[in-house]
Amino acid sequence: MISVPQSKASRWTLELIVISCLAILYGPLLYHWVWDGWINKNISIQHEYFSHGILGLPLAGKLVWDKRHTWQRLSDNCHWSGIMCLVLGFVFYASGVMDAVNLSLPLMLTGLLLCLKGPSGLRLMLFPLILIVFSTPTQLPYLIEPHILPLQRLIATVAGAILHGFGYEVEVNNIYLSMNQQLVEVAPHCAGLKMLFTSLYMGLVLTYWTGIYRSRLRTGIFFVGIILVSVIGNILRNTILTFFHGNSMSEAFHWLHESWGGDLYSAIMLGSLVLIVNAIQDHIPTNLALKNVYADNSRAVKQVPPVDF
């Protein structure tokens, strides 16, 4: 690690140069992510899985801005691993391969943090960096999709059972539901994989925002709740879609499947995460340590066994 003392003016100049270079290199890329991929949806379904970055990237920028005074108080240190990250990021950027170009952004940012302030700078900006990493589009959903077939079957089976319970004739075949000769496929996208990505991302933000990350018990229960909400929510959504499609309610099907009805449904599911956080904070202790309480509400004194020397 190399200590690099600098005057205030030269430090501001260096940081301005760094920010300008990042804007020139990654401004067009970020525009492509947001405008073409997440708003107009012209890139790919896999790219849409990271549309939570519309909220995550500005939040990361706000957190960096909030930490600027602490950042300035850190000593200037250049760590050797930062140089390696910068070199690797440049190689990825120059490769022209889309996924590599995307991944070069978090690599470059990591390298800059380590080169400017060393490990202490990386620790300070770790959470904003995590938000950027998990907003960076990759082919991870494409790699996961073949492994969620059991989830697709579960959703199809339970959705069919719900409709049977209401007296409708529904045939379930693997990941397909047939109602009145209308076929509905529970595809990976429809199985809620995208919604699960978004829910986990927003859950990460909520754990940081509320401070429940300090308790492993609360954090574990919260993320289990996120998975349950995502699975149950998508079972109900596919049940309703099958009902709409099976009864030739094309406009309602389109509204919930591709139009703003789907966005509204997703917003309701994300809103339920706030309710889960509030319930955890009100009813779940920070750990599993139990305290004995007498009938008069006085706490029992913990008995410590004697130690033989």
QUIMOFEN-V464897 format. One record per pair of residues at least 12 apart in sequence whose ideal C-beta (glycine too) atoms are under 10 Angstrom apart, sorted by sequence separation. I is the first residue (numbers start at 0). J is the second residue. D is the distance in Angstrom with one decimal. If there is no record, write none. Layout:
I/J/D ; I/J/D
This chain:
37/49/7.6 ; 38/50/8.6 ; 87/99/9.9 ; 88/100/9.9 ; 91/103/3.8 ; 92/104/8.4 ; 109/121/6.9 ; 112/124/5.6 ; 159/171/3.8 ; 167/179/8.6 ; 170/182/9.4 ; 173/185/9.1 ; 174/186/7.6 ; 206/218/5.8 ; 209/221/9.3 ; 239/251/8.6 ; 240/252/6.1 ; 243/255/6.8 ; 244/256/8.6 ; 36/49/8.0 ; 37/50/4.2 ; 90/103/8.1 ; 91/104/9.0 ; 108/121/9.7 ; 111/124/9.7 ; 112/125/8.8 ; 158/171/8.0 ; 159/172/9.5 ; 174/187/9.4 ; 239/252/9.0 ; 243/256/8.3 ; 32/46/7.6 ; 36/50/7.6 ; 37/51/8.9 ; 88/102/8.1 ; 89/103/7.4 ; 92/106/8.7 ; 155/169/9.7 ; 157/171/9.5 ; 162/176/7.9 ; 169/183/9.5 ; 171/185/9.7 ; 31/46/9.6 ; 37/52/6.8 ; 38/53/7.9 ; 87/102/9.3 ; 88/103/4.4 ; 91/106/6.3 ; 92/107/7.5 ; 109/124/9.3 ; 112/127/9.9 ; 156/171/5.8 ; 174/189/9.3 ; 203/218/9.9 ; 206/221/6.5 ; 240/255/6.0 ; 36/52/9.1 ; 37/53/5.5 ; 87/103/8.1 ; 88/104/7.7 ; 90/106/9.2 ; 91/107/8.7 ; 108/124/8.2 ; 109/125/9.8 ; 112/128/7.2 ; 155/171/5.5 ; 159/175/9.7 ; 162/178/6.9 ; 174/190/8.2 ; 202/218/9.2 ; 205/221/7.7 ; 206/222/8.2 ; 239/255/6.3 ; 240/256/5.9 ; 32/49/7.8 ; 33/50/9.0 ; 36/53/10.0 ; 88/105/8.2 ; 89/106/8.7 ; 155/172/8.3 ; 156/173/9.5 ; 159/176/5.5 ; 239/256/9.7 ; 32/50/9.2 ; 85/103/9.9 ; 88/106/3.5 ; 89/107/7.7 ; 155/173/7.2 ; 156/174/9.4 ; 158/176/6.2 ; 159/177/9.2 ; 33/52/7.6 ; 84/103/9.9 ; 87/106/5.6 ; 88/107/4.0 ; 108/127/8.9 ; 109/128/6.5 ; 152/171/8.8 ; 155/174/5.1 ; 159/178/8.8 ; 202/221/6.3 ; 203/222/8.9 ; 236/255/7.1 ; 237/256/10.0 ; 32/52/6.7 ; 33/53/6.4 ; 86/106/9.3 ; 87/107/9.1 ; 88/108/8.3 ; 108/128/6.1 ; 154/174/8.1 ; 155/175/6.8 ; 156/176/9.3 ; 202/222/6.1 ; 205/225/9.3 ; 236/256/8.9 ; 32/53/9.1 ; 84/105/9.1 ; 85/106/7.8 ; 88/109/8.0 ; 89/110/9.0 ; 152/173/6.3 ; 153/174/9.7 ; 155/176/5.6 ; 239/260/9.7 ; 240/261/9.6 ; 84/106/5.3 ; 85/107/6.4 ; 87/109/9.5 ; 88/110/5.9 ; 109/131/9.6 ; 151/173/8.2 ; 152/174/5.9 ; 154/176/9.5 ; 202/224/8.5 ; 203/225/9.6 ; 29/52/9.0 ; 33/56/8.0 ; 83/106/9.5 ; 84/107/7.4 ; 85/108/9.9 ; 87/110/7.8 ; 88/111/9.1 ; 105/128/6.6 ; 108/131/6.5 ; 109/132/8.9 ; 151/174/4.3 ; 199/222/7.2 ; 202/225/4.7 ; 32/56/8.5 ; 84/108/8.6 ; 85/109/8.7 ; 86/110/7.9 ; 105/129/9.2 ; 108/132/9.0 ; 150/174/9.6 ; 151/175/9.7 ; 159/183/10.0 ; 198/222/9.4 ; 201/225/8.4 ; 202/226/9.5 ; 236/260/9.9 ; 84/109/4.8 ; 85/110/3.6 ; 148/173/8.6 ; 158/183/8.6 ; 200/225/9.9 ; 236/261/8.1 ; 239/264/8.9 ; 83/109/9.9 ; 84/110/3.2 ; 85/111/7.1 ; 105/131/5.5 ; 106/132/9.7 ; 148/174/7.2 ; 198/224/9.8 ; 199/225/6.0 ; 202/228/9.6 ; 29/56/7.3 ; 83/110/7.4 ; 84/111/8.3 ; 104/131/6.9 ; 105/132/4.7 ; 158/185/7.6 ; 198/225/5.0 ; 199/226/8.2 ; 202/229/9.9 ; 81/109/7.4 ; 82/110/6.9 ; 84/112/8.8 ; 85/113/8.6 ; 104/132/9.0 ; 105/133/9.4 ; 155/183/8.5 ; 198/226/8.1 ; 236/264/6.1 ; 80/109/8.6 ; 81/110/4.6 ; 84/113/6.5 ; 85/114/6.7 ; 105/134/9.2 ; 106/135/9.8 ; 155/184/8.7 ; 156/185/9.5 ; 235/264/8.9 ; 236/265/9.2 ; 80/110/8.1 ; 81/111/7.1 ; 83/113/8.9 ; 84/114/8.3 ; 102/132/8.9 ; 104/134/9.5 ; 105/135/5.8 ; 155/185/4.6 ; 195/225/8.0 ; 198/228/6.8 ; 199/229/8.3 ; 81/112/7.0 ; 82/113/8.0 ; 104/135/6.2 ; 154/185/5.1 ; 195/226/7.2 ; 198/229/5.1 ; 233/264/9.5 ; 78/110/9.4 ; 81/113/2.8 ; 82/114/6.4 ; 103/135/9.4 ; 153/185/9.1 ; 197/229/8.9 ; 232/264/7.6 ; 236/268/8.9 ; 80/113/5.6 ; 81/114/3.8 ; 101/134/10.0 ; 102/135/6.3 ; 151/184/8.7 ; 152/185/8.0 ; 195/228/9.5 ; 196/229/9.3 ; 232/265/8.6 ; 235/268/9.8 ; 78/112/9.1 ; 79/113/8.4 ; 80/114/9.2 ; 81/115/7.9 ; 101/135/5.2 ; 102/136/9.4 ; 151/185/4.7 ; 155/189/9.9 ; 194/228/9.3 ; 195/229/4.5 ; 198/232/8.8 ; 78/113/4.4 ; 79/114/9.3 ; 81/116/9.3 ; 101/136/5.4 ; 102/137/6.8 ; 150/185/8.8 ; 151/186/7.4 ; 154/189/8.2 ; 155/190/8.8 ; 194/229/5.6 ; 195/230/8.2 ; 232/267/8.2 ; 233/268/8.7 ; 77/113/7.6 ; 78/114/6.9 ; 81/117/7.8 ; 101/137/6.5 ; 151/187/6.8 ; 154/190/5.5 ; 193/229/9.9 ; 194/230/9.8 ; 232/268/4.6 ; 76/113/8.6 ; 77/114/5.0 ; 78/115/9.5 ; 80/117/9.4 ; 81/118/9.3 ; 84/121/9.9 ; 98/135/9.2 ; 101/138/9.8 ; 148/185/9.9 ; 150/187/8.6 ; 153/190/8.8 ; 154/191/7.6 ; 191/228/9.8 ; 192/229/9.0 ; 195/232/9.7 ; 231/268/9.3 ; 232/269/9.9 ; 76/114/8.7 ; 77/115/7.5 ; 78/116/8.7 ; 79/117/10.0 ; 80/118/8.6 ; 98/136/7.8 ; 99/137/9.8 ; 151/189/8.2 ; 152/190/9.5 ; 191/229/5.3 ; 194/232/7.1 ; 195/233/8.3 ; 75/114/9.6 ; 76/115/8.1 ; 77/116/8.9 ; 78/117/4.6 ; 81/120/9.1 ; 97/136/8.4 ; 98/137/5.5 ; 148/187/8.5 ; 151/190/4.8 ; 190/229/9.6 ; 191/230/6.9 ; 194/233/6.5 ; 229/268/7.1 ; 232/271/8.0 ; 75/115/6.8 ; 76/116/6.1 ; 77/117/7.0 ; 78/118/6.2 ; 81/121/8.4 ; 97/137/9.5 ; 98/138/5.8 ; 147/187/5.8 ; 150/190/5.5 ; 151/191/9.7 ; 190/230/8.9 ; 191/231/9.6 ; 193/233/9.9 ; 228/268/6.1 ; 231/271/9.9 ; 75/116/6.7 ; 76/117/3.4 ; 78/119/9.6 ; 80/121/9.2 ; 97/138/9.3 ; 98/139/9.6 ; 146/187/9.6 ; 150/191/8.0 ; 151/192/9.4 ; 191/232/6.9 ; 192/233/9.0 ; 228/269/9.1 ; 70/112/9.4 ; 73/115/8.6 ; 74/116/7.4 ; 75/117/8.3 ; 76/118/8.1 ; 78/120/8.9 ; 144/186/8.9 ; 145/187/8.5 ; 148/190/9.1 ; 150/192/8.2 ; 191/233/3.3 ; 194/236/8.8 ; 73/116/4.7 ; 74/117/7.8 ; 76/119/7.4 ; 78/121/8.3 ; 144/187/4.2 ; 147/190/6.1 ; 190/233/6.1 ; 191/234/8.6 ; 225/268/9.7 ; 228/271/5.6 ; 229/272/9.8 ; 73/117/8.0 ; 76/120/7.8 ; 143/187/8.1 ; 144/188/8.5 ; 147/191/9.2 ; 189/233/7.5 ; 190/234/9.5 ; 225/269/9.9 ; 228/272/7.0 ; 63/108/9.8 ; 70/115/8.7 ; 71/116/9.7 ; 74/119/7.7 ; 75/120/9.2 ; 147/192/6.1 ; 150/195/9.2 ; 191/236/7.6 ; 70/116/7.0 ; 73/119/5.4 ; 74/120/9.4 ; 141/187/9.4 ; 144/190/9.1 ; 190/236/9.8 ; 191/237/8.6 ; 225/271/9.4 ; 228/274/9.6 ; 73/120/5.7 ; 140/187/7.8 ; 189/236/8.0 ; 190/237/7.8 ; 224/271/8.9 ; 225/272/6.4 ; 228/275/7.2 ; 140/188/8.8 ; 144/192/6.8 ; 147/195/9.2 ; 185/233/8.6 ; 189/237/6.3 ; 224/272/7.8 ; 227/275/9.3 ; 59/108/9.6 ; 70/119/9.7 ; 73/122/9.7 ; 143/192/6.8 ; 185/234/9.6 ; 69/119/9.9 ; 70/120/6.9 ; 73/123/6.9 ; 224/274/9.6 ; 225/275/7.5 ; 46/97/9.4 ; 69/120/9.8 ; 72/123/9.9 ; 189/240/7.6 ; 221/272/8.2 ; 224/275/4.6 ; 49/101/9.3 ; 140/192/6.3 ; 143/195/9.7 ; 185/237/5.7 ; 223/275/9.8 ; 224/276/8.9 ; 14/67/9.7 ; 45/98/9.9 ; 70/123/6.2 ; 140/193/7.5 ; 143/196/9.2 ; 184/237/9.7 ; 222/275/10.0 ; 43/97/9.8 ; 66/120/10.0 ; 69/123/6.1 ; 70/124/7.5 ; 183/237/7.3 ; 221/275/6.3 ; 224/278/8.6 ; 42/97/9.0 ; 46/101/9.4 ; 69/124/9.7 ; 183/238/9.9 ; 185/240/9.3 ; 220/275/8.6 ; 221/276/6.6 ; 224/279/7.8 ; 14/70/9.2 ; 140/196/7.2 ; 185/241/9.0 ; 14/71/9.3 ; 66/123/5.9 ; 139/196/8.8 ; 183/240/6.2 ; 221/278/9.7 ; 66/124/6.7 ; 183/241/4.7 ; 220/278/9.5 ; 221/279/5.7 ; 182/241/9.5 ; 183/242/9.5 ; 217/276/8.9 ; 220/279/6.0 ; 221/280/9.9 ; 11/71/9.3 ; 63/123/9.4 ; 66/126/9.4 ; 181/241/8.2 ; 183/243/9.2 ; 10/71/7.7 ; 63/124/6.3 ; 66/127/7.8 ; 176/237/7.6 ; 183/244/5.3 ; 218/279/9.1 ; 13/75/9.1 ; 62/124/8.0 ; 65/127/9.4 ; 176/238/8.9 ; 181/243/9.4 ; 182/244/8.1 ; 183/245/7.6 ; 217/279/5.2 ; 220/282/10.0 ; 221/283/8.8 ; 63/126/9.8 ; 64/127/9.6 ; 133/196/8.5 ; 178/241/5.6 ; 181/244/4.9 ; 182/245/9.3 ; 216/279/9.1 ; 217/280/7.6 ; 220/283/5.9 ; 7/71/8.5 ; 24/88/9.7 ; 28/92/9.0 ; 62/126/6.5 ; 63/127/5.1 ; 176/240/9.0 ; 177/241/8.9 ; 178/242/7.4 ; 181/245/4.8 ; 205/269/9.8 ; 209/273/9.4 ; 219/283/9.9 ; 10/75/7.2 ; 24/89/9.6 ; 59/124/8.9 ; 62/127/4.5 ; 63/128/9.2 ; 176/241/4.8 ; 178/243/9.8 ; 179/244/8.7 ; 180/245/8.5 ; 181/246/8.2 ; 211/276/6.8 ; 214/279/8.9 ; 9/75/9.9 ; 31/97/9.5 ; 61/127/8.6 ; 62/128/9.8 ; 133/199/8.4 ; 134/200/7.7 ; 176/242/9.9 ; 178/244/7.1 ; 179/245/4.6 ; 181/247/7.2 ; 214/280/9.8 ; 217/283/5.4 ; 25/92/8.8 ; 59/126/8.2 ; 60/127/7.6 ; 63/130/9.9 ; 133/200/5.7 ; 177/244/9.9 ; 178/245/2.8 ; 179/246/6.8 ; 189/256/8.1 ; 194/261/9.5 ; 198/265/8.9 ; 201/268/9.8 ; 202/269/9.4 ; 205/272/6.2 ; 209/276/5.6 ; 216/283/6.6 ; 217/284/8.3 ; 24/92/6.9 ; 58/126/9.7 ; 59/127/4.0 ; 62/130/7.6 ; 63/131/9.8 ; 176/244/8.8 ; 177/245/8.0 ; 178/246/7.8 ; 179/247/7.6 ; 197/265/7.1 ; 201/269/5.7 ; 204/272/9.5 ; 205/273/7.2 ; 208/276/8.8 ; 209/277/8.9 ; 211/279/6.4 ; 216/284/7.0 ; 217/285/6.5 ; 28/97/9.6 ; 31/100/9.8 ; 32/101/7.9 ; 58/127/7.9 ; 59/128/7.6 ; 169/238/9.5 ; 176/245/8.1 ; 183/252/9.0 ; 200/269/9.9 ; 211/280/6.7 ; 214/283/8.0 ; 216/285/6.6 ; 217/286/8.9 ; 4/74/8.4 ; 5/75/5.5 ; 31/101/9.7 ; 59/129/8.5 ; 60/130/9.4 ; 130/200/8.1 ; 133/203/7.2 ; 171/241/9.8 ; 194/264/9.0 ; 198/268/6.8 ; 202/272/6.0 ; 205/275/8.8 ; 206/276/8.2 ; 209/279/8.8 ; 210/280/9.1 ; 214/284/8.1 ; 215/285/8.9 ; 216/286/5.6 ; 3/74/8.9 ; 4/75/6.6 ; 56/127/9.6 ; 59/130/4.1 ; 60/131/9.3 ; 129/200/10.0 ; 181/252/9.4 ; 194/265/6.0 ; 197/268/8.8 ; 198/269/6.6 ; 201/272/6.1 ; 205/276/5.4 ; 209/280/6.8 ; 214/285/4.1 ; 215/286/7.7 ; 216/287/6.2 ; 2/74/6.6 ; 3/75/4.5 ; 28/100/6.7 ; 32/104/9.6 ; 55/127/9.4 ; 58/130/6.1 ; 59/131/5.3 ; 169/241/6.9 ; 193/265/8.8 ; 197/269/7.1 ; 201/273/9.3 ; 211/283/8.7 ; 213/285/7.3 ; 214/286/6.6 ; 215/287/9.6 ; 216/288/9.9 ; 2/75/6.8 ; 3/76/7.0 ; 28/101/7.4 ; 57/130/9.7 ; 58/131/9.9 ; 59/132/9.7 ; 130/203/7.8 ; 157/230/9.2 ; 161/234/7.6 ; 165/238/9.3 ; 169/242/9.2 ; 183/256/9.7 ; 198/271/9.3 ; 199/272/10.0 ; 202/275/8.8 ; 206/279/10.0 ; 1/75/9.1 ; 2/76/5.6 ; 3/77/5.9 ; 55/129/9.4 ; 56/130/7.3 ; 59/133/10.0 ; 129/203/7.3 ; 130/204/7.4 ; 157/231/9.1 ; 160/234/9.7 ; 161/235/8.1 ; 167/241/8.8 ; 191/265/9.6 ; 194/268/6.5 ; 198/272/6.6 ; 202/276/8.6 ; 211/285/8.6 ; 1/76/6.7 ; 2/77/8.2 ; 25/100/9.3 ; 28/103/8.9 ; 29/104/8.2 ; 55/130/4.6 ; 56/131/6.7 ; 59/134/7.8 ; 158/233/9.2 ; 167/242/7.3 ; 194/269/8.7 ; 0/76/5.2 ; 1/77/4.6 ; 24/100/9.8 ; 25/101/9.9 ; 28/104/7.1 ; 54/130/9.2 ; 55/131/7.4 ; 58/134/9.6 ; 154/230/7.5 ; 158/234/5.8 ; 161/237/9.5 ; 162/238/6.2 ; 169/245/7.4 ; 0/77/7.1 ; 1/78/8.1 ; 55/132/9.8 ; 126/203/8.8 ; 130/207/9.0 ; 153/230/7.7 ; 154/231/9.8 ; 157/234/5.0 ; 158/235/8.2 ; 161/238/4.9 ; 162/239/9.8 ; 165/242/8.5 ; 168/245/8.9 ; 191/268/9.0 ; 0/78/5.3 ; 1/79/8.3 ; 25/103/8.5 ; 52/130/8.4 ; 55/133/7.0 ; 56/134/5.6 ; 126/204/9.2 ; 129/207/9.0 ; 156/234/9.4 ; 157/235/9.4 ; 158/236/8.9 ; 159/237/9.5 ; 160/238/9.3 ; 161/239/9.7 ; 167/245/7.2 ; 0/79/7.6 ; 24/103/8.6 ; 25/104/5.6 ; 51/130/9.4 ; 52/131/8.2 ; 55/134/4.4 ; 56/135/9.7 ; 150/229/9.9 ; 154/233/6.0 ; 155/234/9.2 ; 158/237/4.7 ; 159/238/8.4 ; 162/241/6.4 ; 167/246/8.9 ; 0/80/9.7 ; 24/104/8.6 ; 54/134/8.9 ; 55/135/9.9 ; 150/230/7.2 ; 154/234/5.2 ; 157/237/8.7 ; 158/238/4.2 ; 161/241/9.2 ; 162/242/6.5 ; 0/81/9.8 ; 52/133/8.1 ; 53/134/8.6 ; 126/207/5.8 ; 153/234/8.0 ; 154/235/9.7 ; 157/238/7.9 ; 158/239/8.9 ; 161/242/9.3 ; 25/107/7.9 ; 51/133/7.9 ; 52/134/3.1 ; 151/233/10.0 ; 154/236/9.0 ; 155/237/7.3 ; 158/240/8.6 ; 159/241/7.8 ; 21/104/8.6 ; 24/107/7.7 ; 25/108/9.4 ; 51/134/6.6 ; 52/135/7.7 ; 150/233/8.8 ; 154/237/5.5 ; 155/238/9.9 ; 158/241/5.9 ; 162/245/8.1 ; 49/133/7.8 ; 50/134/9.0 ; 52/136/7.9 ; 154/238/8.9 ; 158/242/9.2 ; 49/134/5.7 ; 21/107/7.2 ; 49/135/7.0 ; 50/136/9.3 ; 126/212/9.5 ; 151/237/9.5 ; 155/241/8.9 ; 20/107/9.3 ; 21/108/8.0 ; 49/136/4.6 ; 48/136/7.7 ; 49/137/7.9 ; 47/136/8.9 ; 48/137/9.2 ; 17/107/9.8 ; 21/111/8.0 ; 46/136/4.8 ; 48/138/10.0 ; 49/139/9.0 ; 20/111/9.5 ; 45/136/7.2 ; 46/137/9.3 ; 48/139/7.9 ; 49/140/8.4 ; 45/137/8.0 ; 46/138/9.7 ; 48/140/4.4 ; 18/111/9.8 ; 43/136/8.6 ; 45/138/6.1 ; 47/140/8.9 ; 48/141/9.2 ; 17/111/6.1 ; 42/136/7.8 ; 45/139/8.0 ; 46/140/9.0 ; 43/138/9.3 ; 45/140/4.8 ; 48/143/9.3 ; 44/140/7.8 ; 45/141/5.2 ; 48/144/9.9 ; 14/111/9.6 ; 17/114/9.3 ; 37/134/9.7 ; 43/140/9.5 ; 44/141/8.9 ; 45/142/9.5 ; 17/115/7.6 ; 43/141/8.8 ; 45/143/9.9 ; 37/136/9.1 ; 45/144/8.7 ; 36/136/6.8 ; 44/144/9.6 ; 14/115/7.7 ; 13/115/7.8 ; 32/134/8.3 ; 32/135/8.6 ; 32/136/6.4 ; 10/115/9.0 ; 29/134/9.9 ; 31/136/9.7 ; 3/114/9.3 ; 3/115/8.8 ; 0/113/9.4 ; 1/114/9.5 ; 3/117/9.9 ; 2/117/8.8 ; 1/117/8.8 ; 0/117/5.6 ; 0/118/8.1 ; 48/187/9.9 ; 48/188/8.5 ; 47/188/8.4 ; 44/186/9.4 ; 51/193/9.3 ; 55/197/9.8 ; 44/187/8.9 ; 45/188/9.6 ; 50/193/7.9 ; 54/197/9.3 ; 44/188/5.9 ; 48/192/7.1 ; 49/193/9.1 ; 48/193/4.9 ; 51/196/7.0 ; 55/200/6.4 ; 62/207/8.8 ; 47/193/6.4 ; 48/194/9.6 ; 50/196/9.0 ; 51/197/4.6 ; 54/200/8.5 ; 55/201/8.7 ; 58/204/6.7 ; 48/195/9.3 ; 49/196/7.3 ; 50/197/7.3 ; 51/198/9.0 ; 54/201/7.9 ; 44/192/9.8 ; 45/193/9.4 ; 48/196/5.1 ; 49/197/9.0 ; 51/199/9.1 ; 52/200/8.5 ; 55/203/9.0 ; 44/193/8.0 ; 47/196/9.7 ; 48/197/8.2 ; 51/200/4.4 ; 55/204/7.4 ; 58/207/9.7 ; 50/200/9.9 ; 51/201/6.7 ; 54/204/8.0 ; 58/208/9.3 ; 49/200/8.6 ; 51/203/9.8 ; 51/204/9.0 ; 51/269/9.5
